[in-house]
Amino acid sequence: MPDRSKPLWILTAALLVGTPALWIVYWWQVLASGSLPHDGDAVAIPMFAGVVTGFLASPLVLATAWFCLRRYDPRTRLLAWRGDRPVRSVAATLVFGGPALVLTAGLLHDLILGVEPLHEYILVALRAPWIAWLLAMRAARVGQRAPTAGDDGAPRPISGSP
């Protein structure tokens, strides 16, 4: 894991911009391949559906990144496990590790068996950065520093009160 959370924020931003861009490139390649029916609807609908979905998913992805990176500990390792916080470790592993495992299985399946036609590899390549992001968010959430005094969200006493 990096020494600061900035590279993980850059990865998050790259995913938010890159996913819709790759989606457009994918559909452009599908259109160019001639595999779509000539009397069908325009390819612009699925092309821009990826852009709209990315726009709508951005707040959730950014909120997830903030939730995981807000008390980032640079000592965290990718396979972090906190024995003193087993519920957090299990929950983060299920929430982030589960989807990463499913995406990894799909990625390996497509790489080993191959996909046809060639433009389908764009979707295969799209999974890899999401797997990295999910695993990084899992590790960051598991390895978060404990809140310091005054950072626990508890109400603060009003100065001058007894």
DRENPA-3360 file (N, C-alpha, C; in nm, 2 decimals, always signed):
BEGIN
1 = MPDRSKPL = +0.08/-0.12/+0.00/+0.00/+0.00/+0.00/+0.09/+0.12/+0.00 ~ +0.04/+0.23/-0.06/+0.12/+0.35/-0.07/+0.14/+0.42/+0.07 ~ +0.24/+0.51/+0.08/+0.27/+0.58/+0.20/+0.16/+0.69/+0.24 ~ +0.09/+0.73/+0.14/-0.02/+0.83/+0.16/-0.14/+0.78/+0.08 ~ -0.26/+0.84/+0.11/-0.38/+0.80/+0.04/-0.40/+0.87/-0.10 ~ -0.31/+0.96/-0.13/-0.32/+1.03/-0.26/-0.33/+0.94/-0.38 ~ -0.24/+0.84/-0.39/-0.24/+0.75/-0.51/-0.38/+0.67/-0.52 ~ -0.44/+0.64/-0.40/-0.57/+0.57/-0.41/-0.68/+0.67/-0.45;
9 = WILTAALL = -0.67/+0.79/-0.41/-0.76/+0.89/-0.46/-0.75/+0.91/-0.61 ~ -0.62/+0.91/-0.66/-0.60/+0.92/-0.81/-0.65/+0.80/-0.88 ~ -0.64/+0.68/-0.82/-0.70/+0.56/-0.88/-0.85/+0.57/-0.88 ~ -0.91/+0.62/-0.78/-1.05/+0.64/-0.77/-1.10/+0.74/-0.88 ~ -1.03/+0.85/-0.90/-1.06/+0.95/-1.00/-1.04/+0.88/-1.14 ~ -0.94/+0.81/-1.16/-0.91/+0.74/-1.29/-1.02/+0.64/-1.32 ~ -1.07/+0.57/-1.22/-1.18/+0.48/-1.25/-1.31/+0.55/-1.29 ~ -1.33/+0.66/-1.22/-1.46/+0.74/-1.25/-1.45/+0.80/-1.39;
17 = VGTPALWI = -1.34/+0.84/-1.44/-1.32/+0.89/-1.57/-1.30/+0.78/-1.67 ~ -1.22/+0.69/-1.64/-1.18/+0.58/-1.74/-1.29/+0.48/-1.77 ~ -1.37/+0.45/-1.67/-1.47/+0.35/-1.70/-1.57/+0.39/-1.81 ~ -1.63/+0.51/-1.80/-1.72/+0.55/-1.91/-1.64/+0.57/-2.04 ~ -1.52/+0.61/-2.03/-1.44/+0.63/-2.16/-1.42/+0.50/-2.22 ~ -1.38/+0.39/-2.15/-1.36/+0.26/-2.20/-1.49/+0.20/-2.25 ~ -1.60/+0.23/-2.19/-1.73/+0.19/-2.23/-1.77/+0.24/-2.37 ~ -1.74/+0.37/-2.39/-1.76/+0.43/-2.52/-1.67/+0.37/-2.62;
25 = VYWWQVLA = -1.54/+0.35/-2.59/-1.45/+0.28/-2.69/-1.50/+0.14/-2.72 ~ -1.55/+0.07/-2.62/-1.60/-0.07/-2.64/-1.71/-0.06/-2.74 ~ -1.81/+0.02/-2.72/-1.93/+0.02/-2.81/-1.89/+0.07/-2.95 ~ -1.80/+0.16/-2.95/-1.75/+0.21/-3.08/-1.69/+0.10/-3.16 ~ -1.61/+0.01/-3.09/-1.55/-0.11/-3.16/-1.66/-0.21/-3.20 ~ -1.76/-0.22/-3.11/-1.87/-0.31/-3.15/-1.94/-0.26/-3.28 ~ -1.96/-0.13/-3.28/-2.02/-0.08/-3.40/-1.93/-0.10/-3.53 ~ -1.80/-0.08/-3.51/-1.71/-0.09/-3.62/-1.70/-0.24/-3.66;
33 = SGSLPHDG = -1.72/-0.33/-3.57/-1.71/-0.47/-3.61/-1.82/-0.53/-3.70 ~ -1.93/-0.45/-3.71/-2.03/-0.50/-3.80/-2.12/-0.61/-3.74 ~ -2.11/-0.63/-3.61/-2.18/-0.74/-3.55/-2.32/-0.70/-3.50 ~ -2.35/-0.57/-3.51/-2.49/-0.52/-3.47/-2.58/-0.53/-3.59 ~ -2.71/-0.55/-3.57/-2.80/-0.56/-3.68/-2.81/-0.42/-3.75 ~ -2.82/-0.42/-3.88/-2.83/-0.29/-3.95/-2.96/-0.22/-3.93 ~ -3.07/-0.29/-3.89/-3.20/-0.23/-3.88/-3.23/-0.20/-3.73 ~ -3.13/-0.21/-3.64/-3.15/-0.19/-3.50/-3.14/-0.05/-3.45;
41 = DAVAIPMF = -3.16/-0.03/-3.32/-3.14/+0.10/-3.27/-3.00/+0.15/-3.27 ~ -2.98/+0.28/-3.25/-2.85/+0.34/-3.25/-2.76/+0.28/-3.14 ~ -2.64/+0.27/-3.16/-2.54/+0.23/-3.06/-2.51/+0.34/-2.96 ~ -2.56/+0.46/-2.99/-2.54/+0.57/-2.89/-2.61/+0.55/-2.76 ~ -2.72/+0.47/-2.76/-2.80/+0.44/-2.64/-2.71/+0.37/-2.54 ~ -2.65/+0.25/-2.57/-2.57/+0.18/-2.47/-2.43/+0.26/-2.45 ~ -2.39/+0.33/-2.55/-2.26/+0.41/-2.53/-2.28/+0.51/-2.41 ~ -2.39/+0.59/-2.42/-2.41/+0.69/-2.33/-2.47/+0.64/-2.20;
49 = AGVVTGFL = -2.53/+0.52/-2.20/-2.57/+0.46/-2.08/-2.46/+0.44/-1.98 ~ -2.34/+0.40/-2.04/-2.22/+0.39/-1.95/-2.18/+0.52/-1.89 ~ -2.19/+0.63/-1.97/-2.16/+0.76/-1.92/-2.25/+0.80/-1.81 ~ -2.38/+0.78/-1.83/-2.48/+0.82/-1.73/-2.47/+0.74/-1.60 ~ -2.45/+0.61/-1.62/-2.43/+0.52/-1.51/-2.30/+0.56/-1.43 ~ -2.20/+0.59/-1.50/-2.08/+0.64/-1.43/-2.10/+0.77/-1.35 ~ -2.18/+0.86/-1.41/-2.21/+0.99/-1.34/-2.30/+0.96/-1.22 ~ -2.39/+0.87/-1.23/-2.48/+0.84/-1.12/-2.41/+0.76/-1.01;
57 = ASPLVLAT = -2.31/+0.68/-1.05/-2.24/+0.60/-0.95/-2.12/+0.68/-0.88 ~ -2.09/+0.79/-0.94/-1.97/+0.87/-0.88/-1.99/+0.90/-0.73 ~ -2.11/+0.95/-0.69/-2.12/+0.99/-0.55/-2.10/+0.86/-0.46 ~ -2.15/+0.75/-0.50/-2.13/+0.63/-0.42/-1.98/+0.59/-0.41 ~ -1.91/+0.59/-0.53/-1.77/+0.55/-0.53/-1.69/+0.65/-0.45 ~ -1.72/+0.78/-0.46/-1.64/+0.88/-0.39/-1.67/+0.87/-0.24 ~ -1.79/+0.85/-0.20/-1.83/+0.83/-0.06/-1.76/+0.70/+0.00 ~ -1.75/+0.60/-0.08/-1.69/+0.48/-0.03/-1.54/+0.50/-0.01;
65 = AWFCLRRY = -1.48/+0.57/-0.11/-1.33/+0.60/-0.10/-1.31/+0.69/+0.02 ~ -1.39/+0.79/+0.05/-1.37/+0.88/+0.16/-1.39/+0.80/+0.29 ~ -1.49/+0.71/+0.30/-1.51/+0.63/+0.42/-1.39/+0.54/+0.45 ~ -1.33/+0.49/+0.34/-1.22/+0.40/+0.36/-1.09/+0.47/+0.38 ~ -1.07/+0.59/+0.33/-0.94/+0.65/+0.33/-0.93/+0.77/+0.43 ~ -1.04/+0.80/+0.50/-1.04/+0.91/+0.59/-0.93/+0.91/+0.70 ~ -0.91/+0.79/+0.76/-0.80/+0.78/+0.86/-0.70/+0.68/+0.81 ~ -0.64/+0.70/+0.69/-0.55/+0.61/+0.62/-0.43/+0.59/+0.71;
73 = DPRTRLLA = -0.39/+0.47/+0.72/-0.26/+0.43/+0.79/-0.16/+0.38/+0.69 ~ -0.05/+0.45/+0.67/+0.05/+0.41/+0.57/+0.11/+0.28/+0.60 ~ +0.10/+0.23/+0.72/+0.16/+0.10/+0.76/+0.07/-0.02/+0.71 ~ -0.05/+0.01/+0.66/-0.14/-0.09/+0.61/-0.08/-0.17/+0.50 ~ -0.10/-0.30/+0.50/-0.06/-0.39/+0.39/-0.18/-0.44/+0.32 ~ -0.17/-0.48/+0.19/-0.28/-0.52/+0.11/-0.36/-0.64/+0.17 ~ -0.30/-0.73/+0.24/-0.37/-0.84/+0.30/-0.38/-0.82/+0.45 ~ -0.41/-0.70/+0.49/-0.42/-0.66/+0.63/-0.54/-0.74/+0.70;
81 = WRGDRPVR = -0.52/-0.77/+0.82/-0.62/-0.83/+0.90/-0.60/-0.78/+1.05 ~ -0.70/-0.73/+1.11/-0.69/-0.67/+1.24/-0.75/-0.77/+1.34 ~ -0.67/-0.83/+1.42/-0.73/-0.92/+1.52/-0.80/-0.85/+1.63 ~ -0.76/-0.72/+1.65/-0.83/-0.64/+1.75/-0.96/-0.58/+1.70 ~ -0.98/-0.59/+1.57/-1.11/-0.55/+1.51/-1.16/-0.65/+1.41 ~ -1.20/-0.77/+1.47/-1.24/-0.88/+1.38/-1.37/-0.85/+1.30 ~ -1.47/-0.78/+1.36/-1.59/-0.75/+1.28/-1.56/-0.66/+1.16 ~ -1.48/-0.56/+1.18/-1.44/-0.47/+1.07/-1.36/-0.55/+0.97;
89 = SVAATLVF = -1.27/-0.63/+1.01/-1.20/-0.71/+0.91/-1.29/-0.80/+0.83 ~ -1.38/-0.87/+0.90/-1.47/-0.96/+0.82/-1.56/-0.88/+0.73 ~ -1.62/-0.77/+0.79/-1.72/-0.69/+0.71/-1.65/-0.64/+0.58 ~ -1.53/-0.58/+0.60/-1.46/-0.52/+0.48/-1.42/-0.63/+0.38 ~ -1.38/-0.75/+0.43/-1.35/-0.85/+0.34/-1.47/-0.90/+0.26 ~ -1.58/-0.91/+0.33/-1.70/-0.95/+0.25/-1.75/-0.84/+0.16 ~ -1.75/-0.72/+0.20/-1.80/-0.61/+0.12/-1.71/-0.58/+0.00 ~ -1.58/-0.58/+0.02/-1.49/-0.54/-0.09/-1.42/-0.67/-0.15;
97 = GGPALVLT = -1.39/-0.76/-0.06/-1.32/-0.88/-0.11/-1.41/-0.97/-0.20 ~ -1.54/-0.98/-0.16/-1.63/-1.06/-0.24/-1.64/-1.02/-0.38 ~ -1.68/-0.89/-0.41/-1.68/-0.85/-0.54/-1.55/-0.86/-0.62 ~ -1.44/-0.83/-0.55/-1.30/-0.85/-0.61/-1.28/-0.99/-0.65 ~ -1.32/-1.09/-0.57/-1.31/-1.23/-0.60/-1.39/-1.26/-0.72 ~ -1.52/-1.21/-0.73/-1.60/-1.24/-0.85/-1.54/-1.18/-0.97 ~ -1.49/-1.06/-0.97/-1.43/-0.99/-1.08/-1.31/-1.07/-1.13 ~ -1.23/-1.11/-1.03/-1.10/-1.19/-1.06/-1.14/-1.32/-1.13;
105 = AGLLHDLI = -1.24/-1.39/-1.08/-1.28/-1.52/-1.14/-1.32/-1.49/-1.28 ~ -1.40/-1.39/-1.31/-1.44/-1.36/-1.44/-1.32/-1.32/-1.53 ~ -1.23/-1.24/-1.48/-1.11/-1.20/-1.55/-1.03/-1.32/-1.59 ~ -1.00/-1.41/-1.49/-0.92/-1.53/-1.52/-0.99/-1.62/-1.62 ~ -1.12/-1.63/-1.61/-1.20/-1.71/-1.70/-1.18/-1.66/-1.84 ~ -1.20/-1.53/-1.86/-1.19/-1.47/-2.00/-1.05/-1.48/-2.05 ~ -0.95/-1.46/-1.96/-0.81/-1.47/-2.01/-0.77/-1.61/-2.05 ~ -0.81/-1.71/-1.97/-0.77/-1.85/-1.99/-0.85/-1.90/-2.11;
113 = LGVEPLHE = -0.98/-1.88/-2.12/-1.06/-1.94/-2.23/-1.06/-1.85/-2.35 ~ -1.02/-1.72/-2.33/-1.03/-1.63/-2.44/-1.17/-1.58/-2.47 ~ -1.18/-1.47/-2.53/-1.31/-1.41/-2.57/-1.30/-1.38/-2.71 ~ -1.42/-1.39/-2.77/-1.43/-1.35/-2.92/-1.55/-1.26/-2.93 ~ -1.55/-1.16/-3.01/-1.44/-1.11/-3.09/-1.34/-1.03/-3.01 ~ -1.24/-0.98/-3.08/-1.12/-0.92/-3.01/-1.16/-0.80/-2.93 ~ -1.26/-0.72/-2.97/-1.30/-0.60/-2.89/-1.35/-0.63/-2.75 ~ -1.39/-0.76/-2.73/-1.44/-0.80/-2.59/-1.33/-0.79/-2.49;
121 = YILVALRA = -1.20/-0.78/-2.53/-1.09/-0.77/-2.43/-1.09/-0.63/-2.37 ~ -1.16/-0.54/-2.43/-1.18/-0.41/-2.36/-1.25/-0.42/-2.23 ~ -1.35/-0.51/-2.23/-1.43/-0.53/-2.10/-1.35/-0.62/-2.01 ~ -1.26/-0.70/-2.06/-1.17/-0.78/-1.97/-1.08/-0.69/-1.90 ~ -1.02/-0.59/-1.98/-0.92/-0.50/-1.92/-0.99/-0.40/-1.82 ~ -1.12/-0.38/-1.84/-1.19/-0.29/-1.75/-1.20/-0.34/-1.60 ~ -1.20/-0.47/-1.59/-1.21/-0.53/-1.46/-1.08/-0.51/-1.37 ~ -0.97/-0.51/-1.43/-0.84/-0.51/-1.35/-0.83/-0.39/-1.26;
129 = PWIAWLLA = -0.85/-0.27/-1.30/-0.84/-0.16/-1.21/-0.94/-0.16/-1.10 ~ -1.06/-0.21/-1.13/-1.17/-0.22/-1.03/-1.13/-0.32/-0.92 ~ -1.07/-0.43/-0.96/-1.02/-0.53/-0.86/-0.92/-0.47/-0.77 ~ -0.82/-0.39/-0.83/-0.72/-0.33/-0.75/-0.78/-0.23/-0.65 ~ -0.88/-0.15/-0.70/-0.95/-0.05/-0.62/-1.02/-0.12/-0.50 ~ -1.09/-0.22/-0.53/-1.17/-0.29/-0.43/-1.07/-0.35/-0.32 ~ -0.97/-0.41/-0.36/-0.87/-0.47/-0.26/-0.80/-0.36/-0.18 ~ -0.77/-0.24/-0.25/-0.71/-0.13/-0.18/-0.81/-0.07/-0.07;
137 = MRAARVGQ = -0.93/-0.06/-0.11/-1.03/-0.01/-0.02/-1.05/-0.10/+0.10 ~ -1.05/-0.23/+0.07/-1.06/-0.33/+0.18/-0.95/-0.32/+0.28 ~ -0.83/-0.31/+0.23/-0.71/-0.30/+0.31/-0.71/-0.16/+0.39 ~ -0.75/-0.06/+0.32/-0.75/+0.08/+0.39/-0.85/+0.08/+0.50 ~ -0.97/+0.02/+0.48/-1.07/+0.01/+0.58/-1.03/-0.07/+0.70 ~ -0.97/-0.19/+0.67/-0.93/-0.28/+0.78/-0.82/-0.21/+0.86 ~ -0.73/-0.14/+0.79/-0.61/-0.09/+0.86/-0.63/+0.06/+0.91 ~ -0.75/+0.11/+0.91/-0.76/+0.25/+0.95/-0.72/+0.27/+1.09;
145 = RAPTAGDD = -0.66/+0.39/+1.12/-0.62/+0.42/+1.25/-0.74/+0.44/+1.34 ~ -0.73/+0.41/+1.46/-0.84/+0.44/+1.56/-0.85/+0.59/+1.57 ~ -0.98/+0.64/+1.60/-0.99/+0.78/+1.61/-0.91/+0.83/+1.73 ~ -0.86/+0.95/+1.71/-0.78/+1.01/+1.82/-0.88/+1.09/+1.91 ~ -0.83/+1.13/+2.02/-0.92/+1.20/+2.12/-0.98/+1.32/+2.05 ~ -1.11/+1.34/+2.06/-1.17/+1.45/+1.99/-1.21/+1.43/+1.85 ~ -1.17/+1.31/+1.79/-1.21/+1.27/+1.66/-1.31/+1.16/+1.65 ~ -1.37/+1.13/+1.76/-1.46/+1.02/+1.77/-1.61/+1.05/+1.73;
153 = GAPRPISG = -1.64/+1.18/+1.71/-1.77/+1.22/+1.67/-1.86/+1.25/+1.80 ~ -1.80/+1.23/+1.91/-1.88/+1.26/+2.04/-1.89/+1.41/+2.06 ~ -2.00/+1.45/+2.12/-2.02/+1.59/+2.14/-1.91/+1.65/+2.23 ~ -1.87/+1.77/+2.20/-1.76/+1.84/+2.27/-1.82/+1.92/+2.38 ~ -1.76/+1.93/+2.50/-1.81/+2.02/+2.60/-1.79/+2.16/+2.56 ~ -1.88/+2.24/+2.59/-1.87/+2.39/+2.56/-1.77/+2.45/+2.66 ~ -1.68/+2.52/+2.60/-1.57/+2.58/+2.68/-1.63/+2.68/+2.78 ~ -1.58/+2.67/+2.90/-1.63/+2.75/+3.01/-1.74/+2.69/+3.09;
161 = SP = -1.79/+2.57/+3.05/-1.89/+2.50/+3.13/-1.83/+2.42/+3.24 ~ -1.90/+2.39/+3.34/-1.84/+2.32/+3.45/-1.81/+2.18/+3.42;
% end
